[in-house]
């Protein structure tokens, strides 16, 4: 017994030393990746609790206070939402605290890049505390998350627009026939995928013998946007490229599919109800992968127009400095480094993760309703449908605005 106790103590000490070593090794350059890792950890914790926490939560009186115990799925959903709420509060507090940071002299700059042991402990405490809050707060957070998720999707649209325009400018900048042909081929592939996808949507969501006017309206509106993109892009006064138009067309059609797939399973125009389990699993896996990739991309680009990885001279790089200055010149150099302006918005950076916490919770729970009058889980619903459809329309509006704004306001930079 004594030997086992000693062995356990040694293992715990080694684990603490290892954590301390990893945390202390997070430099200014790798801080943003560390935040991505913390967000990924929250997804893993949510996934694990979604699978194993239901039996334990059924025994917690302030959670299971219903006259009749809800289904197991209700507790799985509730566990995910509680972890998400803790994650949301953690990043929201950081976002509020970092408002107004302009240069590296600000003491909050050090908190943003350092203090990782304290931040991980605070994150754990917040997540644990969320399992002690009443169900009404979780229900309110779940309802709010639907709209926060839509806002997160809009942020991704802005980043997507920036990406496709940058992609197009880079290939056009080569000014070679090969790259022009590549632009044409990629654009054609995207348009073929768009119209093939639209045909699949008509097949799945407008079955014969049923009045599916709303679904038809959604699909036709998306197709109209696709044609408008092409017409505006090819207009002589716009001088645009067909590549951004084709990529945004595919994305809008995907958002339209996501909205239609979120319709209630008993809705007669939802052709996915016969394959609900398979579709839900594939959509969840694709959604989680897309979320992780988009959040990482958002994190490394949040509030910044610079390259993804900073050069050694960037203010974000903190290596190569001596622990103690050797002379006045070194002190002056260190002072100059600290007075450099920050290269991205810390507050917006953390806000991205706050919204992503909401979005990931909706994906893990199927955009469900956590607490209802009967305590039953509602798998999907009309709020999630409209969030995604409106996001698709907003995507179209933003893209068209990005094309016509330089013409309407030639004196401003976009």
N, C-alpha and C positions, 0 to 999 in steps of 0.2 A: 504493500500500500504506500509505504514511504517512497519507494523507488518510482512508483507510478506518479505520485504527486510531484516529485522532483522533475520527472520527464515532462509532465504537463506544464510545469512552471518554465522549464527551459524552452519548450515549444512556443509558449505564449510570448516569452521574452524575444525569441528569434522572430516571431511574426511581427511584433511591435517594431523591432529594429528594421525589419524588411520594409514595413509600411513607412517608417520614418525616412528610410533611405530613398524610397520611391518618391515620397512627397517632397523631400528636399531637393530631389533631382529635377523637379519641374521648373524650368527656366522661364524667362519672359517670352521666349520664342515659342515654347511648347505649352503655354498656359491655355491657349484657346483649344488645343487638342485635348488637354486635360478636362476642360469643361465638356467637350464632346464625349469623353470617356465617362464622366459622371452622369451625363444624360443617358448614355447607352446602359449604364448600370441600373438606372431607374427603370428602363424598359425590361431588363432582365428580371429585376425584382418583381415588377408588375406581372410578368409572364409566369414566374414561379408561383406567386401568391394566387394568381388566377387558377392555377392547377391544383394547389394543395391546401389553401387557406380556408376553404368553405366549411369543413367539419369543425374547425376551431371557432370560426366566427359565428356559427350557429349557437354556440354556448355563451356568447357575450350578450348580457341582458340588454344593454343600451343600443345594441345593433339589432338583435332579433327580439323585438318587443311586440311582434304581431301575434294576434290570437291564433293564427295558423301559420306555421313555419313556411316561408317562401321556398321556391324551387332552388336547387343547388346553384343554378346559373345566376340567380339574383345575388348570392354571396360572392360568386366569382367576379361579377361586375362591380360590386361594391368595393371589393379589395383593390381592384385596379384603379378605381376612381379615388380612393383614399391615398394611395401612393402618388397618383398624379397630382392631387391637390397639394401634398407636401412638397413635391418637386416644383410645382407652379409657384407656391409661396416663396420657396428658396430663391428662385431666379427673379421673381418680382421684387423681393426685398433688395436684392443686389442691383436690379435695374433702377429702382428709386434712389438707392444710396449713391449710385454712380452718375446721377444727373449733374451735368456741369463740369465734368473733369476735362480740362483743356490741355494740360501738359503733365509731364512726368514728375514735376515738383509737388503736385498735389498728393497728400498722404494717401488718398484713396486709390491712387495708381498702384501703390505697394500692396494694398489689400486685394486689388483685382488680380494681380499676378502672384501673390504669395499667400501665406497663412492657410495652406491647404489642409493641414491636419485639423485646424479649427473649423474650416468650412465643411469638411467631410463629416465631422461630428455634428455640426449644426444641421446638416442635411438629414442625417440619420434621426436626430431628435425630432425634426419637423415631420418626417414620414411616420415615425412612431406615434407622435401626438395626434395625427389625423385619425387614428383608430379609436380615439376617445371622444371625438366630436359627434354630435347627434346626426341622425340620418337626414334631417331637414337641410342641414348645411351641405351635405353631399349631394342631395337632390338639386339644390340651387346651383352648385358648382357644375353638375352634369348638364343642366339646361344652359348655363353660360358657356360651357365648353363648345357647344355646337356653333355658336357665333364666333368664339375665339378661334376655333378651327378654320372657319371661313376666312377670317382675317389672316391666319397663317398661310392659307392657300394663296391669298392675294400677294403676300410678301414673296412667295415662291414664283408667282407670275412675274413680278418686277424683276427678280433675279433671272428668270428664264428669258425675258425680253432682253436683258443686258447680255446674257450669254449668246443668244442667237444672233443679235446684231454684231457682237464682237467676233463670233465665228464667221459670219459673212464678210465683215471688213477684212479679216485676216486672209481669207482665201482670195478675195478680190485684190487685196494688196500685192499678192504675188504677181499679178498681171501676166499670167501664162495660160495658154490654151487648156492645159491639163486641168488646172484648178477651176476654170470656167466650166469645163465638162463635168467635173466632180460636183460642182454646185447644181448643175442641171440634173444629174443622175439622182442625187440625194433628194432634190425637190420633187422629182417625179415619183420616187419611192414613197415619199411622205404623202403625196396626193393619192396615190393608189391605195395606200393603207387607210387614208381617211375615208375614201368612198367605199372601200370594202367594209370598213368598220360600220359605216352608216347602214349598209345593207344588212349587216348582222343585227344591228339595233332594231331595224324594221321587223326582222324575222322574230326576234326574241320578245319585243315589247309592244308589238301591234298585232297580236294573233287574230286570225280571221274569226268572225262570228262574235266579236266583242267590240263595244264602243270604247276605243282607246284614243280619243281625240287629244287628250292632254299629252300623252306620250308622243303622238304624231307631231304635235305642235313643238315639243322640245327638240325632236330630231330635225324637223324641217327648219326651225330657227337656227340650229347649229350649222346646217348646210348653207343657209342664206349667208351666215357670217363667213363661211369658207369662201363663197363666191365674192363677197364684198372685200375680203382680204386681197384676193387676187386682182380685182378691178382697181382698187385703190393703189396697190403696189405697182401695177403696170401703168398707171396714169403718168403721162409725160411730166407733169409738174412735180410729182413725188420723187421720181427717179429712184425707186426702191428696188430691192432684190426679192426674187421669188422664194429664196431659201427661208428667211424668217416667216414669211406667210405660210409656207407649207408646214413648218414645224409647229407653229401656233395652231394651225388647223387640226393637226393630229391631237394636240393637247386638249383643245376644246371638245373634240369628239370623245376623248377619254373621260373628261369631266362629265359630259352628257351621259355616258355609260355608267359612271359611278353614281350619278343621281338616280337614274332609272333602276339600277340594281339595288338601291336602298329603299325602294318602294315596299310596302308590307307584303309578306309572302302570300297572304290570302287575297291579294289584289288580282283580279282576273286578268289584268294586262301585264302582269309580271311573269314572263315566261321562265324565270329562273327558279320558281318555287319547287319545280320537280327535281332540281339539282341543288337545293339550297345548301346542304352541308359541303359539297365539293366546291361550290362557288365561293362560299364564305371562307373556306380554308385557303384557297388560292388568292382571293382578294386580300385576306389578312396578311398573308406572307408577302405579297407584292406591295401592299400598303406600308408595312413595317420597313421593308427594304428601302422603298422610296423615301420614307420619312427620315431614316437614318442618314441616307445619302444627301437628301436635301438640307437637313439640319447641319450636317458637317459642312456642306458647301456654303450655307448661309453664315455659319460661324466664322469661316475663314475669310469671308468677304463682307461681313456686316459692317456697314458704315465706312467701307474703304473702297477706293478705286485703284489700289495698288495691286501688285502681284500677290499670288496666294502665299508664297513663302518669302519672307523678308530677307534682304541681304544682311550681312553681318553689321553693317553700319546703321541699320534701321533702328529707330527708337524701341522697337519691339524686341530686339536682340539684347540680352543682358549679360552675355558671357564675355570673358576676356578681361574683366576688370580685377585689379588686385584687391585683396581684402583690406589692406591698409595703404593709403597713398604714400608714395615715397618722397614727394616734394610738392612745392606749391604748384608746379605745372600740372602734376597729376590731379591735384585738388581742383584746379581751374577746369581741367578737361572733364572731370567727373561732374562738376557743377553745370557745365555746358550740356552734358548728356541728359542731366535731370531736367533741364529747362526746355528740352525739345517738346514740341506739341505731340499729343497722342495721334496715332495714325488711323484710328477708327473710333467710333462711338461705343464706349463701354456700356452705356445704358441701353442703346438699341441692341447691342450684342446679347445682353441678358434677356431683353424683351423677346427676342427670337426664340430662346429656349422656353420662356414662359408660355408662349403661344404653341410651341411644338409639344409641350407637356399636355396641353388640352387636346391637340390633334391626335397624338399617340394614344391617349386614353379612349378617344372615340373609335379609333381603329381596333384596339384590343377588345372593346366591348360591343362592337358592331353598331355604334351610334345609338346605344340603348337608353332606356329610361330606367334609372337606378331604383327609385323609390316611388311607387304608385299607391293608389288607395288600397289595392288588393295585394300589394307587395310582389307582384309578378313582373317578370322580365319581359320587356317588349323588345324584340330583336332589332327591328328597324322601324322607321317611321317617316312621315312626311316632313318633319323639320329638317332631317338630314338630306332629304331629296332637294328641298328648296335651297339649302345652303350650298350644295354643289352646283345646282343649275344656275343660281345667281352668280356664283364664282365663275362659271363658264362665260356668262354674259359680261361680267366685269373684265374678264381676260380679253374678250373681244374688244370691248370699249377701250381698254388701255393700249392694246396693240394699234388700233386705228388712230388713237390719239398720238401715239409715238410717231406715226407716219405723217399726220397732217399738222401737228403742232409746230414743227420748224417752218412750215409755209405760212401759217396764220400769225406766228410771232417770230419773224426772222431775226430780230435784234436780241433774242434770248437764246441761251444755251440749254440744250436738252440732252 
